[in-house]
């Protein structure tokens, strides 16, 4: 069965992989918003906030307004009655299954005759690529699925960073505090009181209280990794982006060399021994003029709440030790797992208008490369992301594989809010 699913996904990819950035509107970036943590996790919700017509439509809808008011009353009650029970308080912010369905039903009704909402999906959500995994669905279905993803993402943040439930990768992604401590429980209650009673409300959108509370939990836990180094195109990647306009990709066999990280498991080392090995392996391919630039990928992942960003340190090493010009290095400082190494690199290639129909090389040590080239890695991507971030092609040697980026890599994944 898994083999059949993989073949279907692969065929779907092959039919569309030649599409370039021209098919997407990627201009809606975090620099236009107060929080790229929100934008990167909940594009739909930010887009609603920014579209005056859609925002007013949803604020004034009687069904959605009732849901909002009911939640307001519930939070008010729980702030008074829950005392120090976090699960009681957080339950007031979570979207229950019945509420999610009610919101879906109302959005579906509105999509039938509200042109502003129809245009919003057609001219914003769909071309943004942020829900690219739903591209084959109707506009109404795409909107509903985007909402489901956002609701699930907010609930997930509340469970992990409010209640202390284990995330998928508990060793590096967990809550920062002891959720049973009086300090943390008191902090959450005081933050809830601040948000609910003291901060002026910018709007009365049905998701606003839960969204603000979820983002505050990430902020309280210092989990802003996805916001650090943004906007990349104006900071760490600025010189490389400018240089890309002058690159003749036809003069090279490959579009890029992606070097995967291998984070240190201590707080002193900036790079691990294997991480340094990976860099040297990538430099050998670069010096052989296989591709015009290197992409390094790795965030603040290892160890838990790592001090150093691996991609930043990899870039420094390439420049200082191997004397590779900064203009020939792109960084992805967000990836926390091998799945998102490939996904985030693919995103960079699409966003920066590199030729996505031209193969690239992914470089890492022997054991890691064996894993990336194994069908189990594809199965993991489908399970965790819902799609293949890249198509792994021919093996060049024991540490190098060819790959093609997948457009579906633009799809957001707020279930992993530190690297969505």
N, C-alpha and C positions, 0 to 999 in steps of 0.2 A: 504493500500500500504506500509506504514512504517513497519507494522508487517511482511509483506512478505520479505522486504529488510533485516530486522533484522534476520529473520530465515535463509536466504541465507548466510548472513555474519557469523552467528553462526555455520552453518554446515561446511562452508569453514574453519573456525577456528578449529573445532573439528578434522577435517581430518588431520591437520598439527601441532597441538599444541605440540605434542610430540617431534618435531624437536629441537635439541640443538644447541649450538654455533658451533658445528662441521660443520654445513651447511653454515656458514658465515665467511667471512674474515674480522675480526674487528681490524686488525693490523694497519690500516691506520688512525692513531689518530692525534689529534691536535698538539702533541709535535713534529711532523715532519714538521709542517707548521708554518709560521710566524703569523698566525691568526686563532685561533679556532673559532672566530666569523664567518669567512668565511667558514671554514671547516664544521661547524655545520649547516649552512644555505645553502651552495652551494657546496656540496660534488662533484657534477659533474664537476664544474668549477675548483676546486682545483685539481681534478684528471686529468683533461685535461692538466693543467699547468705542472703537475709533470711527465706526460708521454711524453717523448721527441718525439717519433714517431707520436703520435696523435697530439701533439701541432704543430709540423712542417707541418703535413698534413693539418690541419685547417688554419694555418697561410698562407699557400701557395695556398689554394683553391681560384680560381678567383672570384667566387660568394661571398664568405665570406670576401675576401679581399676588394671587392668593397663596401660591407656593412660597413666595418670598416672605409675605407677611406671617405666614404660619411658622416659618423657620425663625423669624425675628422673635416671635413670642416664645418659641421653644428655647432658644438660646438665653433669652431674658430669664426664663424660669429656671433653667439649669445653672446659670451663674449664681442664683440665690440658693438653690436646693442641693446641688451636687457636692458642695463642700470641697473635699480634696480628692474626689473620685474622678480621675481623668477620663475613664471610659464613659462615664455618665455625661460629662461636658462635651466630649468630642462627638458623641452620638448625635448631639444637636446640630453639628455641622456636616455630618456625613449625609450623602445622598442615598436614601433607601431605594430598594428596587422599584417600589411602587411609584416613588417620585420620579425616578429616571424614566419610567414608562409613561407617566403622565406628561412629562416635558416632551418626550418623543412624539406622543400623540398630538400635542398642541403644535409643535413645530411642523409636523406633517400636514395638519390642517392649514396652517399659515402659508405653507409652500404652494398650496393649490391656487390662491388668488392674490397673494401679496407680492407685487412685482419687485418691491425693494428687497425682499428676502430672496426671491428667485435670482435677481441680478447679483446679489451679494455672493451667492454660491457659484453662479456661472462666471462672474468676472473677478472674484477674489479668491474664494476657497479653492476652487478647482485649479486655476492657473498658478496658484502659489506653490503647488507641489507638496505642501505640508501634510496632505492626506493622499499622497500618490498611490498608496496601496489600495485605495478605494476608487481608483480612476475608472474602472469598468462598471461602476454602479451609476444609477441615475443621480441627478442633482439632489433629489430629496433623500435618497438613500445615503449619499455622501455626507449630507448635513447631519443626518441622524447618527451615522457611524462616528463622525467627528465628535459629536456631543457625547456619545457613549465612551469614547476614548478619554475625553476630558473628565467626565464624571468618575470614571474608574481611576484616572490618574490622581485626582484630588483625594479620593478615598484612600488610595494607596499611600500617599504622603502622610495622611492623618494616622493611619495604622502604624506605619514604620517610624515616623519622626514625632508622633504624639504618644502612641501607646507602646512603642518599642518592639513591635513585631519584627521578626527577622526578614530582611529583604532577600532577594535571590542570591546576592553575594554578600553575606553577612560580615565577612571578615573585613571588608573595606567600605561598605556602604551603609552601615548601621547608624542608629541614633547616637549622638555624641555624649549623652548623659545617662545616668541611672534614672529611668522614668519612675521608679518607685520612691525616689528621694523626695523629701519635703521641698527641697530647693527647686527641683524641676517641676513638680506639681504646682507649686506656688507661682513659678514663672509662667506656666501655660495659662493658669487662671488669670493672672494679671495681664497677660497679652490679650486674652479674650476680652477682658473688661475694657482694655484700651481700644481695641478694634470696634467693639460693639457699642460702647457708651461714650467714648471720648473723641474718637476721630470723626470728623465730618464725613458724611457718606457722599461719594462722588455720583453715585447712581443707585437705582433700586433694581438692578438686573437680578434675575432669579438665581444666578450662580455667585454673586459678588461676595457674600459673607463667607462661603466655603472657600472661594478662591483666595481671599485675603488671609484667611486663617491658615490655609495650606502653605502659602508662600511665607507667612510669618514663622511657621514651624521650621521650614528650611533655613530661614535667616537666623533663628534662635540657635540652631544646631551648626551654624557656620558652614552650611552646605550650599555655598554659592559657586561651586566649581564651574558650573556651566556658564557663569557670567564673567569669570575672570578672563582677562586678555581680550575682551570684546571692546570695540569692534576690531576684529582681526585684520580686516582689510585696511584699517587706518593705523595699525600698530605693527605687530610682529610679521605680518605678511605683506606689508605695504610695498617694500622694495621688490619682492618677488612678483607681485601682481603687475607692477609697472613693467618689469622685465619681460613678462609673459607676452606682451603685445609685440615684442621684437623677435620672439622665438619662431624659428622655422621648424615646426614639428616634423615635416616631411624629411628632414635631414637626419632623423633619428629612428631607430627601430622601435623605440617605445616612448610613450608620452611622459612617463615618470618612473622613479624608483621609490617605492614605499618601503621604509624601514620600520619594522615593528619594535616596540620597546620591550623591556623586561625590567620592571621596577625593582629597586632595592628593597629589602625587608627590614631596613633600619632607618633611623632619622639622621644619620651622619652623611652617608654616601649620596652623592647627587645622581650617579649612575651605577648600576650593578656591573659585575664582571661580564655577564652575558649581554647586558645592554651595550657595553663597549664593543663586544665581539660583533653584535649585530651591525653596529655602525661601520666597523671596518669591512664587513662583508658587503655592505651597501656601497661604500666608497670604491671598492674594487670594480663594481659594475659601473659606477659613475665615471671612474677614470678610464674605463674601456669605451666611454662615450656611447653607452647604451641608450641614455635618455638625457634631456637637457636640464632636468632638475630632480631634486630629492624631496620627498615628503617624509617628515618624521612624525610619528603618532604616539601619544601617551600623555595622560593627564596626571592629576594629583591622586593617584590610585593606591599605590603600594609604598610604604605601609599605610595603615589606617590614618586618614587625614594627613597625608604626606605633606611635608613642608615644601618639597621641590616638585616642580612640574617636569615630567620626564621629557616632553617634546622641547621645552625651553632649554633644558640641559643638553639634549642631543644636538640641538642647533648650535649651542655654544661650542660643543666639542668639535663639530664639523668645521666650524669657522676657525677655532683657535688651534686645533691639533692638525687638521687636514687642510686648512687654508682654502676651504671652499667658500666662494663669495656668498654673501647673504642673499643676493638677488636670485641665487639658484637653489634656495631652500624655502620650502613651504612647511608650515607647522600645523598640526592638529593637536592642541593642548587639552583636549577634552576626553579622549577615548579612555575607557576604563577596562575594556575587555577586547579580546581578539575580534569579536563580532563587530564592535564599533570602530576598531582600527580600520577595517575595510570599509565600513559604512561611512565614517567621517571623511576618509580620504576621497571616496567617491563623491561626497557632497562638495568638497573643495573643488574637485575637477569640474563638476557641473557649474557651480557658482562662479568660478573664475574663467569659464568658457574655454576650458581645455578640450581637445578633441576626445570626446567620450567613446567614439567608435575606434579609437586606437588603443592597442594593448599597452598595459603597464606591467611592471615587475614588482612583486612583493618579496622582500628579503627578511629572513630571520634565521636563527640557529637551526641546526639539523632537526632536533626533536620537535621544535615548534613548527617548522616548515612541513614536517611529516603530518602533523595534526591539521594544518591549514589545507593541505592537499587531500585529506581524508574525507570520505563521504559523511562521516560523523560531524564534521564541522558544518557542512551544509544543513544537516538535520538540526543542529543546535541553532543556526541562524533562523531557520523556519519556525522553530519552537519559540525563540526569544524575541525575534523581530517581526515574524510573520512573512518574511520574504528573504531572498538572497541579496545581500548588499553588493555582491560582485560575483561574476562568473569566473571560477578558477579554471584555467586552461592548461597548457602544457607545462611540465616541469623542465626547467632549464638545467638545473643541477641540484645538489642535495640541499641547497639553501635558497633557491630562487624559483619562483613560480610566476607564470604569466597570468594576468587577470584583466577582465573588462569591468568597468564600473557599471552599476545598475541605477537607473533613474529612480527606482523606488527607495533608494537610500535617502531621499529628501523627506520621507515620511517620518513624522514625529512619534516618539515613544515615551509619553510621560509616566509610564509604569516604572521607568528607570529615570527619575527626575534629575539625577546628577549628571547624566549623559543621555539626554532624550533624543 
